[in-house]
Amino acid sequence: MQNEGVVTDDTWIWDGGRVCLDFTNTLRHRWRPTPGETLRNPGDLTLWLQRAGLLTPGIPDPVDAAVLASGRRLREAVDRAVLAVSDDRLPSSSDVVLLNESPAEAPRPAPQIAVKDGHLEPASTTTMAPDPATALALIAQDAVDLLLSTEIRRVRVCGADTCALRFLDRSPAHNRRWCSMSRCGNRTKVRLHQARARLGGSVTASMHSDRKAAGHIAKAAGARSLVVDFRLAPEHPYPAQLDDAETAYRWLLSQGYEPRNIGSTGHSIGGTLAVMLPLRLLAQGEATPGAIVSVSPWTDLTLQNASVDENEDNDKMLSRNTLELFRGAWLQEPGVDFADPKISLVNADLTGLPPTIVLYGEYETLASGSASTSARELKPHRAERPFGRTAAPPRCR
């Protein structure tokens, strides 16, 4: 093999739970614009098949790169089909055709079982193919078996933002989030612990850390303030925080407050919830609070707004890595679309909202998203430009 194609022991990860999922994971970092290919040449494919126990050891590298191309096409077809069916969607007809093209003469793996963590689960196949093409057929057969089994509902994508490996959740409670606790789970928990000192992102802070800021706002407005101690991620992912905000709103109504006399206010993720709550009420055909004050809201969960990278050196509290960490802790639903208007307000229909003002600092990492949202919402109310030209980006999260 060429030097650039030499693989090391940690190149491939075997935590998928099915050989077809381990195969899809040979394309790493799928969340990046350019994923990391680990099957760089035919020799890599041969070695992977041997280490997976599918190919007889000692077979020379295939001389035809067409086998590698075929393997990559199969890998992507398996990935698309598995994610589709696990999400209650049908795979594409082209992927079905490709999966059914596996040769009928391919040896069928003998069923094996193993005891792991106190329960039975299928063991890896011990059947080996005589050549790479037949070994690929075994992978296709495993994928078809998975697609037609009840286990397809347990396919997950690793919750770590920097991973995205596919795996089969065989935990008793079916609530496994990480492809590997030792690799992604523990690392994410360490990052969350470190990030707690920075506050925000639905991960930390509380009514106790925010009550002083809320008091200043209430004093300036000449109003009373109710500070919501909403639940925190990752223990309580979205929409727990929005549910808590709605509960607080309904409690105020039960105390005799009129909707028009209630203001929805918050900063950072609270600024997001301050807008989410009225949008949810509008969708339910109910009266909204009389006004919204949203300070430094997080309105673009795709993290595609330019200020995330442009202002990273200026914003001393938030960076792309920190935002990815918070996002992974908050939005845990498998296959979540970060552009969904329900969570990315830059894409939401803001028609019908009460008078709204969005405040943000010019040098914040969230500035572009806040500016986009304020431009769409403030214009109909003839409000002044939000206070975005600050000389420094003071943040209270």
C-alpha positions in Angstrom: 0.0 0.0 0.0 1.0 3.6 -0.5 2.3 5.4 2.5 -0.7 7.7 2.6 -2.9 4.7 2.6 -1.3 2.9 5.6 -3.9 2.5 8.4 -3.2 2.2 12.1 -4.9 0.2 14.8 -7.2 3.2 15.7 -8.2 4.0 12.2 -11.4 1.9 12.4 -13.9 1.7 15.1 -15.9 -1.4 15.9 -18.7 -0.1 18.1 -21.6 -0.3 15.5 -23.0 -3.5 16.9 -23.6 -4.9 13.3 -21.0 -5.4 10.7 -23.0 -3.3 8.2 -22.9 -0.3 10.7 -19.2 -0.8 11.3 -18.8 -0.6 7.5 -20.7 2.7 7.3 -18.5 4.1 10.0 -15.4 3.7 7.7 -16.4 7.1 6.5 -15.6 9.3 9.5 -16.8 12.8 10.4 -19.8 12.8 8.2 -20.9 16.1 9.7 -17.9 17.8 8.0 -18.1 19.3 4.5 -15.4 16.9 3.6 -15.8 13.6 5.6 -12.7 11.5 6.5 -12.3 8.5 4.2 -10.5 5.6 5.8 -10.8 3.2 2.8 -8.4 5.2 0.7 -7.3 2.4 -1.6 -8.1 -1.3 -2.4 -5.6 -2.5 0.2 -7.5 -0.6 2.9 -10.7 -2.3 1.9 -9.0 -5.7 1.9 -7.5 -5.2 5.4 -10.8 -3.9 6.8 -12.7 -6.9 5.5 -10.1 -9.2 7.1 -10.2 -7.4 10.4 -14.0 -7.6 10.4 -13.7 -11.4 10.0 -15.4 -11.4 6.6 -12.4 -12.2 4.4 -9.9 -15.1 4.6 -6.5 -13.8 5.7 -3.7 -13.8 3.2 -5.7 -12.8 0.1 -3.7 -10.2 -1.9 -4.8 -6.7 -2.5 -7.3 -6.5 -5.3 -5.7 -5.1 -8.5 -8.9 -3.5 -9.7 -10.0 -0.3 -8.0 -13.6 -1.1 -9.2 -14.0 -3.3 -6.1 -13.2 -0.4 -3.9 -15.6 1.9 -5.8 -18.3 -0.8 -5.5 -17.6 -1.1 -1.7 -18.0 2.7 -1.2 -21.3 2.7 -3.2 -22.6 -0.1 -1.0 -21.5 1.6 2.2 -23.4 4.8 1.3 -26.5 2.9 0.2 -26.5 1.0 3.5 -26.1 4.2 5.4 -28.9 6.0 3.6 -31.3 3.0 3.9 -30.6 2.3 7.5 -31.1 5.9 8.6 -34.3 6.2 6.5 -36.0 3.1 7.8 -34.9 3.8 11.4 -36.7 7.2 10.9 -39.9 5.5 9.6 -39.1 6.4 6.0 -38.7 4.2 3.0 -35.2 3.8 1.4 -34.8 5.1 -2.2 -35.5 2.6 -5.0 -31.9 2.9 -6.2 -30.6 1.9 -2.8 -33.0 -1.1 -2.6 -31.8 -2.3 -6.0 -28.1 -2.0 -5.0 -28.7 -3.9 -1.7 -30.5 -6.6 -3.6 -27.7 -7.1 -6.1 -25.6 -9.1 -3.6 -24.8 -12.5 -5.2 -27.1 -15.3 -4.1 -24.2 -17.7 -3.8 -22.6 -15.6 -1.0 -22.1 -17.8 2.1 -24.8 -17.2 4.7 -23.2 -16.5 8.1 -24.0 -19.1 10.7 -26.1 -17.5 13.5 -24.0 -16.9 16.7 -24.9 -15.5 20.1 -22.9 -14.0 22.9 -23.5 -12.9 26.5 -22.6 -9.2 27.0 -23.5 -7.0 30.0 -25.8 -9.6 31.4 -27.9 -10.2 28.3 -27.8 -12.2 25.0 -27.0 -10.5 21.7 -26.0 -11.7 18.3 -22.3 -12.3 18.0 -20.1 -11.4 15.1 -20.2 -13.7 12.1 -17.4 -16.3 11.8 -18.2 -17.1 8.1 -15.4 -15.8 5.8 -15.6 -15.1 2.1 -13.0 -16.2 -0.4 -12.7 -12.8 -2.1 -13.6 -9.1 -1.4 -16.6 -9.0 -3.7 -18.2 -11.9 -1.8 -17.3 -10.3 1.5 -19.1 -7.1 0.4 -22.1 -9.3 -0.3 -22.1 -10.5 3.3 -22.3 -6.9 4.4 -25.2 -6.3 2.1 -27.0 -9.3 3.5 -26.4 -8.1 7.1 -27.8 -4.7 6.1 -31.0 -6.4 4.7 -31.4 -8.5 7.8 -31.1 -5.3 9.9 -33.6 -3.4 7.8 -36.2 -6.2 8.1 -35.7 -6.7 11.9 -37.1 -4.9 14.9 -33.6 -3.8 15.8 -33.7 -1.2 13.0 -35.6 1.0 15.5 -32.6 1.0 17.7 -30.1 2.4 15.2 -28.7 5.7 16.6 -26.2 8.4 15.6 -23.7 9.2 18.3 -24.8 12.3 20.2 -21.3 13.8 20.2 -21.2 16.7 17.7 -17.7 15.7 16.6 -18.5 12.0 16.0 -21.8 11.0 14.2 -20.9 7.3 14.1 -23.8 4.9 13.6 -24.5 2.2 16.2 -27.1 -0.2 17.5 -28.6 0.7 20.9 -28.9 -2.6 22.8 -29.0 -1.0 26.2 -31.9 -2.2 28.4 -33.6 1.2 28.5 -32.9 1.9 24.8 -31.5 5.3 25.7 -27.8 5.0 24.8 -26.5 8.3 23.4 -22.9 7.6 22.6 -21.2 5.2 20.2 -18.8 4.5 23.1 -18.9 5.8 26.6 -15.1 5.6 27.0 -14.5 7.6 23.8 -17.4 10.0 23.2 -19.5 9.8 26.4 -16.8 10.6 28.9 -15.2 13.2 26.7 -18.5 15.0 26.3 -19.2 14.9 30.0 -15.8 16.4 30.7 -16.4 19.2 28.2 -19.8 19.9 29.7 -18.3 20.1 33.1 -15.7 22.6 31.9 -18.3 24.6 30.0 -20.5 25.0 33.1 -18.2 27.7 34.3 -19.1 29.7 31.2 -22.8 29.3 31.8 -25.7 29.2 29.2 -26.8 27.1 26.3 -29.6 25.4 28.3 -26.8 23.4 30.0 -26.3 25.4 33.2 -27.2 28.6 35.0 -30.4 28.9 37.0 -32.9 31.4 38.5 -30.3 32.1 41.2 -27.6 33.2 38.7 -30.1 35.3 36.6 -32.3 36.8 39.3 -30.1 40.0 39.6 -30.3 40.7 35.9 -34.0 40.0 35.9 -34.4 42.4 38.9 -32.7 45.2 37.0 -35.0 44.7 34.0 -38.1 44.6 36.2 -37.0 47.8 38.0 -36.4 49.6 34.8 -39.8 48.5 33.5 -41.7 49.2 36.7 -43.0 45.6 36.7 -42.7 42.5 38.8 -40.5 39.7 37.5 -41.0 35.9 37.5 -37.7 34.1 37.0 -38.2 30.6 35.6 -35.9 27.9 36.9 -36.2 25.7 33.8 -34.7 22.3 33.6 -31.2 21.9 32.2 -29.7 19.7 29.5 -28.3 17.1 28.9 -30.5 15.5 31.6 -33.5 17.3 30.3 -33.2 18.0 26.5 -35.4 20.1 24.3 -38.3 20.8 24.6 -38.2 20.5 28.4 -37.1 24.2 28.7 -39.9 25.4 26.5 -42.4 23.3 28.4 -41.3 24.9 31.6 -41.7 28.4 30.1 -45.2 27.5 29.0 -46.0 26.2 32.5 -44.8 29.4 34.0 -46.9 31.5 31.6 -50.0 29.4 32.3 -49.4 29.8 36.1 -49.4 33.6 35.6 -52.7 33.4 33.7 -54.1 31.3 36.6 -53.1 34.1 39.0 -55.3 36.6 37.1 -52.7 38.3 34.9 -53.9 39.2 31.4 -51.8 38.1 28.5 -51.3 41.7 27.3 -49.8 42.5 30.7 -47.2 39.8 30.5 -43.8 40.2 28.9 -41.7 37.3 27.6 -38.1 38.1 28.3 -34.8 36.3 28.4 -31.2 36.3 27.3 -29.0 33.7 25.5 -31.1 30.5 25.4 -33.6 32.3 27.5 -33.8 34.9 24.7 -34.6 32.1 22.3 -37.3 30.7 24.6 -38.8 34.2 24.9 -39.7 34.0 21.2 -40.4 30.3 21.1 -43.1 30.5 23.7 -45.3 33.0 21.8 -44.7 31.1 18.6 -46.0 27.9 20.3 -49.0 29.7 21.7 -49.8 31.2 18.2 -49.6 27.7 16.7 -52.1 26.5 19.4 -54.4 29.5 18.6 -53.9 31.0 22.1 -53.2 34.5 23.2 -49.5 35.5 23.5 -47.7 37.7 26.0 -48.1 41.4 25.2 -44.4 42.0 24.4 -41.1 40.2 23.8 -37.6 41.4 24.9 -35.0 38.9 23.6 -31.4 39.5 24.5 -28.6 37.8 22.6 -30.8 34.9 21.5 -29.5 31.8 19.8 -31.6 31.8 16.7 -29.5 29.7 14.2 -28.8 26.2 15.5 -27.1 25.2 12.2 -24.2 27.5 13.3 -23.9 28.7 9.7 -24.2 32.4 10.5 -20.9 34.2 9.7 -20.4 35.8 13.2 -19.8 32.4 14.8 -16.3 32.3 13.3 -15.8 36.0 12.6 -16.3 37.0 16.2 -14.7 34.0 17.9 -11.6 36.0 19.0 -13.8 38.8 20.3 -16.4 36.8 22.2 -14.6 35.4 25.3 -17.4 33.2 26.4 -18.7 31.4 23.3 -17.0 29.7 20.4 -18.1 27.2 17.7 -16.9 24.3 19.8 -18.8 25.5 22.9 -21.9 26.1 20.8 -21.6 22.6 19.3 -21.3 21.2 22.8 -24.4 23.0 24.0 -26.3 22.0 20.9 -25.5 18.4 21.3 -26.6 18.5 25.0 -29.9 20.3 24.2 -31.0 18.7 21.0 -30.8 14.9 21.4 -33.5 13.6 19.1 -31.9 11.2 16.6 -31.7 12.8 13.1 -32.8 16.2 14.3 -32.8 18.9 11.6 -30.9 21.9 13.1 -32.6 24.1 10.4 -36.1 23.2 11.7 -38.0 26.5 12.2 -39.2 25.2 15.6 -35.6 25.4 16.9 -33.9 27.8 14.5 -35.9 31.0 14.7 -34.1 32.5 11.7 -36.3 30.1 9.6 -39.5 30.6 11.6 -42.6 32.4 10.5 -42.7 35.3 12.9 -46.1 36.6 11.7 -48.4 37.4 14.6 -45.8 38.0 17.3 -46.5 40.9 19.7 -44.2 44.0 19.7 -40.7 42.6 19.9 -37.2 43.9 20.4 -34.0 41.9 20.0 -30.8 43.2 21.7 -27.3 41.9 21.0 -23.7 42.9 20.9 -22.0 43.6 17.6 -19.0 41.3 18.5 -20.9 38.3 19.8 -20.7 34.9 18.1 -24.5 34.9 17.9 -24.7 38.4 16.4 -25.6 37.4 12.8 -28.5 35.2 13.9 -29.8 37.8 16.2 -29.5 40.5 13.5 -31.4 38.3 11.0 -34.2 37.6 13.4 -34.5 41.2 14.6 -34.5 42.5 11.0 -37.4 40.3 10.2 -39.4 40.9 13.3 -38.8 44.5 14.3 -39.5 46.0 10.9 -43.3 45.5 11.1 -43.4 47.3 14.4 -41.3 50.3 13.2 -38.9 49.7 16.1 -35.5 51.3 16.2 -32.4 49.2 15.2 -31.5 46.9 18.1 -28.5 47.9 20.2 -25.9 46.1 18.3 -23.1 48.6 18.0 -21.5 48.1 21.4 -17.8 48.7 21.7 -17.3 45.4 23.6 -19.5 42.3 23.8 -20.5 42.1 27.5 -22.4 38.9 28.1 -24.4 37.7 31.0 -25.5 34.0 30.3 
